[in-house]
Every structure is written in structure tokens, then in C-alpha cells.
Amino acid sequence: MRLVFAGTPEPAVPALRRLLEGPHEVVAVVTRPDAPAGRKRRLQRSPVGVLADEAGIEVLTPAKASDPEFLARLTAIAPDCAPVVAYGNLLRPAALAIPPEGWVNLHFSLLPAWRGAAPVQAAIRAGDEITGASTFRLEEGMDTGPVFGTVTEKIADDDTAGALLERLSLSGAGLLAATLDGIADGSLHPVPQPAEGVSVAPKVTVDDARVRWTDPPLAIDRHVRSVTPAPGAWTEFRGARIKLGPVATTGFDDLTPGEIVVERKRVLVGTAAAPVVLSTVQPAGKPMMPAVDWSRGAQPAAGERFDGEVAA
């Protein structure tokens, strides 16, 4: 089949690479426009766009997938099918109708669970033990189309969103390739999603990533891992924002929520129950560092808390 691949971030790269090595012809790539990045805010190609450039494939970067020029070019290219992985742009009916075999999306959840922009983060935050990836035919509804196939993945107790997404991007690449093979030879047909078990995973904002020290320690652990590495868990210390790496739980409970206690080899923070142990922290304008090293410089006072409070 002639394919036009749509995708943008790093997790979409394994799928594109797998398709480039397969039997189908990737004739073009659709990705988000070049965006400012780094301290100097220079325009930078998306990871998918970089791989397409290296492979010598035409790259389309419409501001909107409804742009008439883009739709005309896509029609002229005449793909049989359009695989999609984390493209990040809304596809309207005019675009969906162009490939005869439709747009086939690789989504990082076991649909209908965790439809939406942040399925991996939601699965970790909810304490799911199993997640996976699904391929389905795109339609106008949000991740509501019929499913071609799935793969499953166990969520480890120490998984961050970044680590889990990396594994899913690799296993999902194989699933997408197999799905396209089945579509091409007529052996695979999508099955409607069940009405039961629907859950939604909206985009996680920076505000969403703030730690609530009044939560139980297990909830804080899951929350921090679910937003690592992006957008990154954070709290405030002396009025300044500070990022936090994954935490560990402990066995005693005599600290108030947010209260900081520095021991010789660890830094504890109070929660709604037992305190957690900080692993790494990143003060504003500085690199991530071990929490103990940070505490030597910051020297939290007795009873001082994150979020600008002092324990009574």
C-alpha cells in the first residue's frame, strides 16, 4: 500500500521507522510545523520530520489539517492508507475521506479505556496494573473508531510515563505494522468498541502536575511518576517553583503534609499519611540533583514546608 504517515513527537518515531523498513511504501509524512525550541528559541523540526528528512520523504507541515492546500496535496499523493501516531492535529471529515482504507491510529491504551491525549499518564495515575496499545480506524469522535488489534504491557511499580511510553512505542510499532499488513491482504477487519469501560484521559497541564501534599503517599507516588518527565511534578519552596523526581514511601507518619525533614542520607516530606522520600529535585535555573545535595544548600528550617508554609 501507499502510505502517508502522520505523527510528531519522539514516541511516533519507532512506528515510522518500522514502516520504512516494511513492505509498504511511505510516500509522505505529515507532521506539526517546525516550532521554537531551546534557550535560543530556534525553529526545530519535529522528531518525525527529522526521520522523514533523513529518509528523503516529502514532509507536509500544515498549520491545520483542514487547510485547502494540504488537502489538495494529499489528494494528489493518493495514499491507500494513512497511519497516525501522536500527530497532534485534528483531522476533519475532508481529510479522513481521502485514503480509501482510512486513517489508522496507534493509541497508547486498551480502548475504550483512556481515550484522549494522555492515556499513559492516566493509567499510571489511576494505579492500573495493565495497559497497552490499540490500532483503530479514525472517525470524527475522540478515539471512538473500531479497533483492529491490541498489545498489552504490564505497568511496573516504578514506571514513569516516559519509561512506559518508550516500551509502548516499540511494541505499538509492531502492532501498527501488522495491522497495515492485515488491511492490505484483506485478513483484518475492525471491531466496534464496547460501550462499557470508557474512560477519558485529557491533556495534562503544568498546573495539573503540581503535587498535593495532603494526598496519601501512594497517590503522590503515582502522580509524580505519571508526569515524569513531562510536564514534570513540582511544588513551591520559599515562593519558587521546584521540580521533583519520583518518590519512595516510608513507614512512619509523624510529619504534617508538606513538612520537610532532612536526615543524613535522605529528605522526607509529609503527606496525608506516611511521608515520602525525595529522590531528585530541580530548583529553578539549575539541573536536577539528588535531594540530599539540594538540602545541604537550601537548609530547610525545622518545621518548614513545601508550598510556603511552616508547621506549627
Backbone bond lengths (Angstrom), bond angles and torsions (degrees), N, CA, C in turn:
res aa  C-N    CA-C-N  psi(-1)  N-CA   C-N-CA  omega(-1)  CA-C   N-CA-C  phi
1 M - - - 1.464 - - 1.523 110.29 -
2 R 1.318 114.97 150.82 1.451 121.46 170.38 1.533 108.34 -84.76
3 L 1.328 116.10 125.91 1.454 120.72 -174.66 1.526 111.33 -118.70
4 V 1.318 115.55 142.53 1.462 122.42 164.21 1.520 105.85 -115.30
5 F 1.321 116.24 119.19 1.464 121.98 -176.39 1.521 109.61 -95.11
6 A 1.344 116.33 131.62 1.458 121.29 177.56 1.520 109.64 -116.30
7 G 1.325 116.65 123.87 1.460 121.05 179.72 1.511 109.61 -175.17
8 T 1.321 116.32 165.55 1.462 119.50 -176.62 1.524 114.36 -135.03
9 P 1.354 120.84 -60.42 1.462 120.23 -169.48 1.522 113.23 -84.41
10 E 1.319 115.29 178.93 1.462 122.85 -177.66 1.527 113.14 -55.39
11 P 1.345 120.79 -41.37 1.473 119.03 179.66 1.522 114.42 -61.04
12 A 1.331 118.40 -15.52 1.464 120.58 177.76 1.528 112.29 -86.59
13 V 1.320 117.28 -14.00 1.465 121.28 -175.04 1.531 112.92 -64.34
14 P 1.353 120.30 -45.50 1.466 118.69 179.22 1.521 113.64 -56.97
15 A 1.324 117.36 -36.64 1.461 120.02 179.36 1.525 111.19 -66.54
16 L 1.316 117.52 -45.52 1.463 120.31 178.11 1.521 110.41 -62.32
17 R 1.332 116.21 -43.23 1.468 118.95 179.91 1.528 111.09 -61.46
18 R 1.317 116.19 -41.20 1.470 120.26 178.82 1.522 111.17 -62.97
19 L 1.316 117.20 -41.20 1.465 120.00 -179.89 1.520 111.89 -69.45
20 L 1.323 116.80 -34.53 1.467 119.80 177.44 1.525 111.74 -64.12
21 E 1.329 115.87 -27.34 1.468 120.72 -179.53 1.525 112.19 -89.50
22 G 1.332 117.64 -6.64 1.456 121.55 -173.60 1.514 114.15 -94.11
23 P 1.329 115.55 -169.99 1.466 120.45 -173.75 1.527 114.57 -80.07
24 H 1.336 117.38 -13.75 1.463 119.66 -177.05 1.526 110.52 -90.23
25 E 1.318 115.86 159.26 1.467 121.50 -177.11 1.525 110.29 -100.29
26 V 1.332 115.78 112.09 1.458 120.50 175.28 1.524 107.16 -84.48
27 V 1.329 117.00 106.32 1.459 120.86 -172.28 1.529 112.79 -93.83
28 A 1.329 117.61 -18.94 1.468 120.59 178.85 1.522 108.86 -162.94
29 V 1.328 114.50 162.10 1.457 122.16 177.25 1.520 108.64 -126.69
30 V 1.336 116.06 138.14 1.461 122.44 174.36 1.528 107.34 -111.00
31 T 1.327 117.11 127.68 1.452 120.65 -178.50 1.521 109.42 -145.72
32 R 1.339 116.62 168.15 1.455 120.24 178.44 1.525 109.90 -67.28
33 P 1.342 117.92 151.57 1.466 120.19 178.87 1.525 112.20 -59.24
34 D 1.328 115.56 154.77 1.460 120.71 175.69 1.530 109.10 -53.48
35 A 1.342 116.07 139.81 1.467 120.65 -174.45 1.518 110.48 -130.41
36 P 1.344 118.11 151.08 1.466 120.84 177.79 1.525 110.45 -62.02
37 A 1.335 116.10 140.17 1.461 120.99 -179.82 1.523 109.46 -149.34
38 G 1.332 115.76 156.07 1.460 120.82 177.94 1.517 112.41 77.70
39 R 1.320 114.99 176.02 1.468 120.25 -177.50 1.517 112.78 -64.20
40 K 1.329 116.34 -32.47 1.454 119.99 -179.11 1.530 112.74 -87.63
41 R 1.355 116.20 -1.83 1.468 121.45 175.53 1.518 113.12 54.85
42 R 1.302 115.86 40.53 1.461 120.53 177.20 1.526 109.42 -80.16
43 L 1.330 115.26 146.51 1.456 119.31 178.19 1.518 110.10 -63.70
44 Q 1.334 115.03 134.49 1.461 119.98 -176.24 1.520 110.21 -133.89
45 R 1.328 115.15 137.52 1.456 122.14 178.45 1.530 109.25 -69.16
46 S 1.325 117.69 146.87 1.458 120.49 175.40 1.526 109.62 -66.60
47 P 1.349 118.60 156.97 1.467 120.39 177.32 1.527 113.29 -54.90
48 V 1.328 117.54 -39.13 1.464 120.17 177.44 1.522 110.63 -66.83
49 G 1.327 116.70 -40.71 1.452 120.32 178.04 1.518 112.47 -62.95
50 V 1.334 116.53 -37.65 1.468 120.57 178.58 1.532 110.49 -62.05
51 L 1.332 116.62 -46.65 1.468 119.80 179.33 1.523 110.99 -63.54
52 A 1.324 117.53 -39.95 1.468 120.74 178.66 1.526 110.75 -63.09
53 D 1.338 116.83 -41.35 1.469 120.18 177.55 1.522 110.71 -61.00
54 E 1.331 115.51 -43.03 1.470 119.52 179.84 1.518 111.78 -63.20
55 A 1.348 115.93 -32.55 1.462 120.23 -179.34 1.526 112.67 -86.23
56 G 1.328 116.71 -3.78 1.453 120.46 179.06 1.517 113.89 73.52
57 I 1.341 116.17 31.44 1.466 121.52 -178.04 1.526 109.73 -100.76
58 E 1.309 116.58 145.22 1.463 121.31 176.34 1.534 110.01 -60.86
59 V 1.331 116.43 134.88 1.459 122.11 -179.60 1.523 109.13 -116.28
60 L 1.320 116.57 125.22 1.461 123.10 177.62 1.521 108.23 -108.16
61 T 1.333 116.97 130.57 1.465 121.05 -176.44 1.531 111.12 -129.92
62 P 1.318 117.63 62.73 1.475 118.84 -179.97 1.523 111.02 -68.14
63 A 1.338 116.09 144.03 1.458 119.78 173.84 1.519 110.09 -64.60
64 K 1.338 115.02 -37.36 1.457 121.58 174.43 1.526 108.33 -134.33
65 A 1.319 115.67 143.68 1.460 119.29 -179.64 1.520 112.25 -72.68
66 S 1.327 116.66 -3.49 1.465 121.09 176.46 1.529 112.42 -96.20
67 D 1.330 118.08 0.32 1.462 121.08 -179.82 1.532 110.33 -59.20
68 P 1.325 118.26 130.00 1.469 120.70 -177.72 1.527 113.08 -57.14
69 E 1.336 117.84 -39.83 1.465 119.93 -179.72 1.520 111.13 -62.74
70 F 1.331 116.20 -40.47 1.461 119.72 178.72 1.526 110.70 -65.23
71 L 1.324 116.82 -45.48 1.459 120.08 -179.22 1.525 111.23 -62.45
72 A 1.329 116.53 -37.27 1.471 119.83 178.89 1.523 110.45 -66.76
73 R 1.336 116.42 -41.75 1.467 119.43 -179.96 1.523 110.71 -67.41
74 L 1.328 116.96 -40.45 1.460 120.25 178.91 1.531 110.84 -63.50
75 T 1.311 116.07 -39.44 1.463 120.15 177.25 1.526 110.60 -63.58
76 A 1.334 116.43 -40.65 1.464 120.34 179.74 1.526 111.72 -66.75
77 I 1.326 117.33 -36.61 1.464 120.87 178.79 1.521 110.71 -66.28
78 A 1.336 116.82 -34.12 1.466 124.48 175.22 1.522 112.90 58.39
79 P 1.337 117.92 60.25 1.468 118.61 176.68 1.521 111.12 -72.24
80 D 1.327 115.70 150.69 1.461 119.85 172.43 1.523 111.19 -77.40
81 C 1.334 115.66 -33.43 1.455 120.69 -176.30 1.533 108.23 -153.09
82 A 1.331 117.04 154.73 1.465 120.90 -179.40 1.533 109.71 -129.95
83 P 1.329 118.31 97.36 1.464 120.69 174.65 1.527 111.20 -71.01
84 V 1.340 116.35 143.52 1.459 122.46 -174.96 1.523 109.52 -130.84
85 V 1.340 116.39 132.37 1.470 121.35 173.89 1.527 108.27 -139.11
86 A 1.314 117.23 107.67 1.471 122.04 174.72 1.526 112.01 50.82
87 Y 1.319 116.66 49.47 1.460 120.52 179.53 1.523 111.54 -67.57
88 G 1.339 117.48 -45.52 1.453 120.02 176.84 1.513 115.34 87.00
89 N 1.326 117.94 18.41 1.457 121.98 177.26 1.521 108.40 -136.96
90 L 1.310 117.39 141.29 1.454 121.93 -176.68 1.523 110.50 -73.97
91 L 1.322 116.66 129.45 1.456 122.64 179.36 1.523 109.53 -101.13
92 R 1.324 116.08 117.53 1.459 122.67 -178.21 1.533 110.72 -88.13
93 P 1.339 117.68 167.54 1.469 121.08 -177.88 1.525 114.05 -53.55
94 A 1.331 117.96 -36.04 1.467 119.82 -179.01 1.524 111.54 -60.66
95 A 1.336 116.88 -38.30 1.464 120.41 177.74 1.521 111.27 -77.93
96 L 1.337 116.62 -39.91 1.463 120.53 -178.13 1.529 112.03 -61.14
97 A 1.322 116.18 -28.68 1.464 120.19 -174.50 1.523 113.53 -81.09
98 I 1.314 118.65 -11.00 1.473 119.57 -172.02 1.527 113.40 -72.09
99 P 1.339 121.44 -53.27 1.474 118.86 179.88 1.534 110.51 -74.00
100 P 1.314 119.20 130.28 1.469 120.66 179.88 1.527 113.87 -57.76
101 E 1.340 116.47 -34.54 1.466 120.57 179.13 1.523 112.65 -92.97
102 G 1.322 117.03 7.58 1.458 121.63 174.21 1.521 114.18 78.84
103 W 1.315 114.25 -172.58 1.463 123.27 176.56 1.526 107.81 -104.22
104 V 1.313 116.32 125.21 1.467 121.29 -176.07 1.521 108.49 -109.47
105 N 1.320 115.69 113.52 1.465 121.44 -173.58 1.525 111.37 -96.46
106 L 1.330 115.93 135.97 1.462 122.24 169.50 1.519 106.94 -97.72
107 H 1.342 115.91 115.82 1.462 122.30 -176.68 1.519 108.98 -117.61
108 F 1.325 117.23 137.61 1.463 120.52 -171.78 1.529 112.26 -91.24
109 S 1.338 115.35 59.64 1.458 122.39 170.20 1.518 107.78 -159.56
110 L 1.339 115.85 170.91 1.456 120.94 174.75 1.533 107.71 -94.52
111 L 1.302 115.37 89.46 1.468 120.30 -176.69 1.521 111.44 -58.06
112 P 1.360 116.91 142.06 1.468 127.44 14.90 1.533 115.02 -89.56
113 A 1.321 118.16 12.82 1.466 119.50 176.85 1.524 110.11 -72.94
114 W 1.309 115.80 138.51 1.455 124.81 172.52 1.530 113.35 55.90
115 R 1.330 114.57 55.61 1.457 119.09 168.05 1.535 108.54 -70.22
116 G 1.317 117.20 142.86 1.456 118.95 176.58 1.521 112.97 126.74
117 A 1.328 114.41 -168.65 1.465 121.39 -168.46 1.520 115.04 -79.53
118 A 1.352 118.34 -22.12 1.474 119.84 -172.01 1.524 111.46 -132.63
119 P 1.329 118.46 60.20 1.469 120.21 -175.97 1.528 113.65 -67.69
120 V 1.316 117.87 -36.77 1.466 120.37 -178.83 1.524 110.27 -67.22
121 Q 1.312 116.49 -45.75 1.463 120.72 178.00 1.527 110.83 -59.49
122 A 1.329 116.76 -42.81 1.461 120.80 -178.02 1.530 111.38 -65.39
123 A 1.322 117.00 -40.15 1.464 120.34 -178.81 1.524 111.34 -63.60
124 I 1.331 117.37 -42.33 1.464 120.59 178.33 1.518 110.63 -67.49
125 R 1.306 117.00 -45.27 1.464 121.12 -178.50 1.532 111.64 -61.59
126 A 1.335 116.86 -34.50 1.462 121.22 -178.85 1.524 112.57 -80.76
127 G 1.329 117.52 -9.11 1.457 120.21 -178.58 1.519 113.96 79.45
128 D 1.339 117.96 22.01 1.468 120.81 177.64 1.530 109.80 -60.38
129 E 1.308 116.40 142.53 1.460 120.70 177.05 1.519 112.08 -91.38
130 I 1.329 116.58 -28.14 1.464 122.56 -178.96 1.526 108.82 -128.78
131 T 1.317 116.06 137.83 1.457 121.57 170.55 1.523 107.17 -136.38
132 G 1.314 117.88 -157.61 1.457 119.22 179.82 1.506 111.30 170.22
133 A 1.318 115.29 -157.58 1.461 121.95 178.12 1.520 108.55 -138.17
134 S 1.320 115.37 151.35 1.457 121.82 -179.69 1.527 109.77 -132.31
135 T 1.319 115.71 146.06 1.464 120.30 168.01 1.527 107.92 -108.85
136 F 1.332 116.31 135.12 1.458 119.49 -178.88 1.519 109.80 -149.45
137 R 1.309 115.84 161.03 1.467 121.30 178.96 1.525 108.95 -84.15
138 L 1.318 115.72 125.00 1.458 120.19 -179.96 1.522 111.22 -67.40
139 E 1.343 114.10 140.48 1.452 122.19 170.47 1.523 106.59 -139.25
140 E 1.315 117.69 -174.44 1.462 120.14 -173.76 1.526 113.37 -66.18
141 G 1.324 118.88 -33.08 1.453 121.21 179.25 1.522 112.16 -68.45
142 M 1.334 116.88 157.85 1.460 121.25 -178.48 1.530 110.81 -75.17
143 D 1.325 116.23 103.51 1.470 122.95 176.41 1.527 112.02 57.32
144 T 1.330 116.71 36.55 1.464 120.84 -175.88 1.526 113.10 -103.10
145 G 1.319 118.64 -4.20 1.452 121.51 -172.92 1.513 113.93 -68.92
146 P 1.338 117.04 165.54 1.468 121.83 -179.39 1.531 111.56 -66.72
147 V 1.320 115.71 145.45 1.462 122.76 -171.44 1.530 111.38 -96.47
148 F 1.329 115.84 135.13 1.467 121.96 175.50 1.531 111.28 -87.66
149 G 1.339 117.00 -44.21 1.460 119.06 -175.80 1.518 111.61 -169.14
150 T 1.333 115.76 168.35 1.462 121.53 -179.70 1.518 110.69 -140.97
151 V 1.316 115.70 158.58 1.469 123.55 165.85 1.527 106.42 -130.81
152 T 1.321 117.29 150.55 1.459 121.07 -179.02 1.528 110.90 -110.16
153 E 1.325 115.26 157.87 1.470 121.94 -179.27 1.523 108.31 -148.43
154 K 1.337 116.74 128.90 1.455 121.20 176.90 1.519 109.76 -74.80
155 I 1.313 116.73 139.52 1.457 121.52 176.36 1.521 108.17 -95.03
156 A 1.317 117.12 117.99 1.462 121.82 179.98 1.519 110.81 -76.75
157 D 1.328 116.00 156.77 1.463 120.68 -178.03 1.519 112.90 -62.40
158 D 1.338 116.83 -23.97 1.462 120.01 -178.87 1.525 112.69 -109.49
159 D 1.325 117.93 12.54 1.463 120.41 -178.83 1.521 111.55 -65.34
160 T 1.318 116.68 132.21 1.456 121.80 165.37 1.525 107.74 -94.04
161 A 1.327 116.17 165.44 1.461 119.38 177.44 1.523 110.45 -59.46
162 G 1.328 117.14 -37.70 1.454 120.43 -179.48 1.514 112.74 -64.35
163 A 1.342 117.11 -44.80 1.466 120.72 -179.21 1.521 111.45 -66.86
164 L 1.336 116.71 -42.90 1.459 120.39 -179.33 1.522 111.03 -67.43
165 L 1.319 117.35 -41.33 1.462 120.76 179.95 1.524 110.78 -65.16
166 E 1.323 117.28 -34.98 1.467 119.69 177.96 1.525 110.79 -62.44
167 R 1.341 117.14 -43.20 1.469 119.56 178.57 1.524 111.07 -66.77
168 L 1.326 116.22 -42.57 1.461 119.71 -179.67 1.524 112.22 -65.53
169 S 1.324 116.99 -33.67 1.467 119.08 179.56 1.528 111.18 -65.67
170 L 1.332 116.71 -30.78 1.465 120.58 178.81 1.524 111.62 -78.17
171 S 1.345 116.93 -49.31 1.466 118.59 178.69 1.526 110.58 -67.69
172 G 1.327 116.68 -34.46 1.453 120.22 178.02 1.515 112.77 -66.15
173 A 1.326 116.93 -32.38 1.469 120.16 177.29 1.523 110.63 -61.12
174 G 1.330 115.78 -41.68 1.461 119.37 177.36 1.512 111.80 -66.03
175 L 1.336 116.58 -39.84 1.464 120.53 178.14 1.524 110.95 -62.51
176 L 1.330 117.25 -43.31 1.465 120.21 -179.29 1.523 110.67 -64.15
177 A 1.326 116.64 -42.47 1.470 119.85 179.01 1.525 110.70 -61.86
178 A 1.340 117.32 -44.11 1.453 120.66 179.51 1.527 111.62 -65.52
179 T 1.334 116.51 -36.59 1.459 120.73 177.79 1.519 110.98 -62.08
180 L 1.317 116.54 -46.15 1.466 119.63 -179.72 1.531 111.37 -65.42
181 D 1.331 116.97 -36.10 1.472 119.83 175.50 1.522 110.30 -61.15
182 G 1.348 116.27 -43.07 1.464 120.04 -179.31 1.511 112.86 -67.18
183 I 1.338 116.57 -36.00 1.466 120.31 176.13 1.524 110.02 -65.62
184 A 1.325 115.70 -42.66 1.464 120.47 -176.95 1.527 112.45 -63.56
185 D 1.346 117.40 -40.54 1.474 118.96 -177.47 1.531 112.86 -94.35
186 G 1.338 116.50 3.12 1.453 120.56 175.35 1.516 115.44 78.43
187 S 1.326 117.39 9.52 1.470 120.23 -176.56 1.520 113.39 -88.94
188 L 1.340 117.95 -9.35 1.463 121.10 -173.79 1.520 110.60 -123.08
189 H 1.319 115.03 131.54 1.463 120.67 179.38 1.523 108.83 -134.04
190 P 1.329 117.73 137.99 1.467 120.13 -176.07 1.521 112.77 -73.12
191 V 1.337 114.63 150.71 1.465 122.16 -179.57 1.523 108.71 -115.42
192 P 1.340 118.94 132.53 1.470 120.04 179.96 1.524 112.02 -56.85
193 Q 1.325 116.39 145.30 1.450 120.89 177.48 1.522 110.51 -70.14
194 P 1.347 117.76 146.37 1.467 119.26 176.41 1.517 111.20 -68.71
195 A 1.302 115.97 154.98 1.468 120.94 179.49 1.519 111.19 -76.24
196 E 1.344 117.11 -22.87 1.458 120.83 -178.87 1.531 110.23 -89.86
197 G 1.337 116.17 155.72 1.459 121.37 173.75 1.509 114.79 83.01
198 V 1.323 117.45 15.73 1.463 120.31 -179.76 1.527 110.02 -76.65
199 S 1.333 116.02 131.90 1.463 121.34 171.88 1.519 107.89 -141.18
200 V 1.324 115.61 158.62 1.462 120.83 -171.64 1.530 109.96 -122.60
201 A 1.330 115.90 140.14 1.462 122.46 -178.48 1.526 109.56 -126.58
202 P 1.336 117.50 85.19 1.471 119.39 -179.43 1.523 111.97 -68.77
203 K 1.311 115.51 165.61 1.461 121.44 178.10 1.526 110.61 -56.82
204 V 1.332 116.65 140.18 1.463 122.43 179.37 1.527 108.82 -92.76
205 T 1.316 116.89 121.37 1.458 121.31 -179.82 1.529 110.63 -93.19
206 V 1.322 116.00 170.10 1.454 120.54 176.21 1.529 110.59 -61.11
207 D 1.315 117.05 -40.30 1.468 119.62 177.96 1.524 111.20 -62.21
208 D 1.329 116.51 -37.82 1.469 120.31 178.60 1.528 112.00 -62.36
209 A 1.328 116.75 -27.63 1.459 121.38 -174.20 1.526 113.76 -79.95
210 R 1.316 117.61 -4.92 1.466 120.38 -179.86 1.534 110.46 -66.15
211 V 1.314 116.65 137.30 1.461 121.81 -179.49 1.526 110.10 -80.44
212 R 1.323 115.70 134.81 1.468 121.81 174.27 1.527 107.65 -103.87
213 W 1.325 115.94 106.80 1.464 120.28 -174.85 1.519 112.14 -71.67
214 T 1.314 118.14 -12.04 1.465 121.36 175.66 1.528 112.29 -82.11
215 D 1.345 117.48 -2.14 1.460 121.05 174.35 1.526 110.02 -79.18
216 P 1.341 118.65 160.91 1.465 121.68 173.66 1.529 110.83 -66.19
217 P 1.320 118.13 157.61 1.473 120.43 -176.60 1.525 114.23 -60.46
218 L 1.335 117.97 -37.76 1.464 119.48 -179.97 1.522 110.90 -65.09
219 A 1.330 116.85 -38.68 1.464 120.29 178.12 1.526 110.57 -65.85
220 I 1.324 117.06 -38.41 1.473 120.45 178.49 1.521 110.32 -66.74
221 D 1.331 116.70 -42.78 1.466 120.76 177.18 1.525 110.87 -57.06
222 R 1.327 117.06 -49.10 1.469 120.67 -179.54 1.522 111.28 -65.11
223 H 1.323 115.57 -40.42 1.462 119.34 -179.62 1.527 110.89 -61.09
224 V 1.315 117.13 -48.69 1.466 120.65 -177.56 1.521 110.32 -62.23
225 R 1.330 116.81 -45.41 1.473 118.94 -179.59 1.522 111.71 -65.32
226 S 1.336 116.53 -32.21 1.466 119.66 -177.43 1.522 113.10 -70.02
227 V 1.328 118.12 -21.96 1.467 120.58 -179.32 1.533 111.90 -112.24
228 T 1.342 116.21 16.94 1.460 121.62 176.30 1.521 109.29 -104.14
229 P 1.324 120.31 123.46 1.466 127.22 11.77 1.537 115.23 -92.38
230 A 1.331 117.79 -13.57 1.462 118.48 -175.91 1.528 110.11 -131.87
231 P 1.315 117.52 140.83 1.475 127.67 -1.09 1.520 114.71 -76.44
232 G 1.322 117.68 -5.20 1.460 121.97 178.14 1.521 112.43 95.94
233 A 1.344 116.51 126.84 1.464 120.80 178.23 1.526 109.31 -68.56
234 W 1.338 115.73 146.21 1.455 118.78 -178.82 1.531 111.02 -151.17
235 T 1.316 113.55 162.34 1.454 122.28 173.36 1.518 106.78 -146.48
236 E 1.325 117.38 -176.62 1.470 120.42 176.72 1.522 110.33 -115.62
237 F 1.339 114.65 141.04 1.464 121.44 175.61 1.523 107.51 -133.88
238 R 1.314 114.74 117.39 1.471 121.26 -178.19 1.527 111.61 54.15
239 G 1.321 115.28 40.80 1.457 121.25 174.43 1.508 115.49 82.88
240 A 1.333 118.05 -1.48 1.470 121.68 179.86 1.530 109.79 -114.58
241 R 1.312 115.49 146.26 1.449 120.51 179.82 1.533 110.53 -74.96
242 I 1.334 116.30 140.23 1.457 121.68 178.18 1.524 107.96 -136.78
243 K 1.333 116.43 131.07 1.459 121.09 -179.92 1.529 109.91 -85.70
244 L 1.326 114.95 152.30 1.455 121.26 -177.29 1.523 111.05 -125.11
245 G 1.329 115.92 138.12 1.452 120.76 169.97 1.520 110.01 -85.31
246 P 1.349 118.12 179.54 1.463 121.60 179.98 1.528 112.88 -53.59
247 V 1.328 116.10 149.87 1.461 122.11 -177.15 1.521 109.53 -114.60
248 A 1.336 115.63 166.26 1.468 122.14 174.50 1.517 108.71 -123.01
249 T 1.319 116.89 153.09 1.461 120.64 179.26 1.525 110.76 -91.28
250 T 1.346 116.02 160.91 1.465 121.97 -178.22 1.525 109.28 -129.34
251 G 1.355 116.19 -172.99 1.449 118.54 -173.18 1.509 116.63 -115.70
252 F 1.321 119.49 6.25 1.464 118.16 178.23 1.521 109.65 -126.83
253 D 1.340 117.06 167.48 1.461 118.26 -166.47 1.538 113.46 -144.67
254 D 1.309 117.36 50.90 1.465 118.40 -178.08 1.523 113.19 -112.15
255 L 1.357 117.17 26.34 1.463 121.01 176.09 1.531 109.06 -113.69
256 T 1.326 116.18 148.29 1.457 120.20 174.16 1.527 109.09 -81.86
257 P 1.342 118.75 156.01 1.467 121.17 -178.69 1.532 112.82 -53.49
258 G 1.339 115.89 127.08 1.459 122.08 179.22 1.514 114.55 86.38
259 E 1.345 119.13 -11.05 1.465 121.53 -177.37 1.529 110.40 -68.74
260 I 1.332 116.59 135.42 1.458 123.03 -175.77 1.527 109.81 -104.41
261 V 1.315 116.23 129.15 1.463 121.69 174.85 1.529 108.28 -128.03
262 V 1.328 115.81 124.36 1.464 121.21 -179.00 1.524 109.13 -100.11
263 E 1.318 115.99 120.97 1.447 121.82 173.10 1.521 109.26 -105.46
264 R 1.306 116.60 -178.90 1.469 119.54 -174.52 1.535 112.15 -62.91
265 K 1.326 117.33 -39.51 1.462 119.93 -175.03 1.527 113.59 -122.78
266 R 1.354 117.28 8.20 1.454 117.88 179.98 1.523 110.45 -157.24
267 V 1.339 113.63 160.65 1.461 121.62 177.32 1.519 107.50 -119.77
268 L 1.338 115.94 123.61 1.456 122.29 -178.58 1.521 110.07 -104.05
269 V 1.346 115.06 148.77 1.461 120.69 174.89 1.522 107.94 -134.31
270 G 1.336 116.64 132.41 1.451 121.49 -179.26 1.509 113.09 -70.99
271 T 1.331 114.91 149.66 1.472 122.13 177.22 1.525 107.69 -132.86
272 A 1.335 116.80 -163.72 1.458 120.69 177.27 1.522 111.69 -69.22
273 A 1.339 117.15 -17.36 1.459 121.18 178.54 1.529 107.99 -136.07
274 A 1.328 118.32 -121.83 1.466 120.63 178.54 1.523 110.32 -67.98
275 P 1.342 117.70 147.24 1.465 119.65 178.25 1.522 111.71 -70.32
276 V 1.316 115.72 164.86 1.462 121.81 174.04 1.522 109.15 -109.72
277 V 1.328 115.12 159.35 1.460 122.15 177.53 1.520 108.13 -103.60
278 L 1.323 116.74 126.40 1.457 120.42 176.82 1.523 109.65 -76.70
279 S 1.319 116.40 141.85 1.465 120.40 175.71 1.525 110.28 -97.40
280 T 1.331 115.60 -58.80 1.465 121.33 -179.47 1.514 109.65 -135.77
281 V 1.330 115.68 153.94 1.463 121.24 176.01 1.523 108.76 -138.40
282 Q 1.327 116.10 158.15 1.457 121.36 179.24 1.521 109.27 -135.80
283 P 1.331 116.97 97.57 1.468 119.37 174.56 1.524 110.44 -65.39
284 A 1.309 117.13 158.16 1.465 121.63 -179.37 1.523 111.00 -56.28
285 G 1.324 116.73 130.96 1.456 121.92 176.62 1.508 115.36 78.24
286 K 1.344 117.60 6.26 1.463 121.07 -178.27 1.527 109.88 -126.92
287 P 1.332 116.94 162.60 1.470 119.25 178.19 1.525 111.22 -76.47
288 M 1.328 115.82 164.27 1.455 120.73 174.12 1.523 108.68 -63.47
289 M 1.344 116.59 139.58 1.463 121.09 -176.54 1.523 109.80 -144.82
290 P 1.349 117.39 160.15 1.461 119.26 175.23 1.523 110.47 -58.35
291 A 1.328 116.50 141.31 1.462 120.68 -176.73 1.523 112.10 -59.84
292 V 1.331 116.91 -36.16 1.475 119.73 179.68 1.525 110.29 -63.91
293 D 1.331 117.30 -40.50 1.472 120.03 178.36 1.525 110.36 -64.13
294 W 1.320 116.77 -41.29 1.466 120.15 177.15 1.523 111.01 -60.54
295 S 1.321 117.36 -42.61 1.470 121.00 -176.17 1.524 112.43 -65.48
296 R 1.329 116.88 -29.93 1.471 119.55 179.06 1.517 110.58 -64.52
297 G 1.322 116.52 -36.79 1.460 119.68 178.73 1.514 112.64 -82.02
298 A 1.336 116.05 -41.31 1.471 120.13 -176.60 1.522 112.32 -75.35
299 Q 1.339 116.46 -33.83 1.471 122.73 179.74 1.531 111.83 48.18
300 P 1.346 117.71 66.76 1.471 119.91 177.56 1.536 111.48 -56.59
301 A 1.299 116.44 136.07 1.461 121.18 179.68 1.524 110.01 -74.68
302 A 1.326 116.53 160.22 1.457 121.28 177.30 1.529 109.48 -57.82
303 G 1.320 116.33 126.87 1.458 121.51 -179.99 1.508 115.12 82.05
304 E 1.330 118.96 -1.13 1.466 120.65 -179.28 1.526 110.06 -71.16
305 R 1.323 114.58 143.25 1.451 120.51 -177.07 1.532 111.44 -121.07
306 F 1.338 114.14 156.47 1.453 119.24 163.58 1.519 108.51 -67.78
307 D 1.314 115.51 156.11 1.474 123.63 -175.83 1.521 112.23 72.83
308 G 1.338 117.18 22.64 1.462 120.77 166.67 1.502 116.47 78.65
309 E 1.334 117.85 21.34 1.455 119.37 -178.65 1.528 110.43 -114.19
310 V 1.337 115.91 162.11 1.458 122.83 173.25 1.517 107.69 -122.57
311 A 1.323 116.29 127.19 1.457 120.65 -178.60 1.532 109.72 -66.27
312 A 1.308 115.34 144.39 1.473 120.35 -179.77 1.521 110.74 -71.05
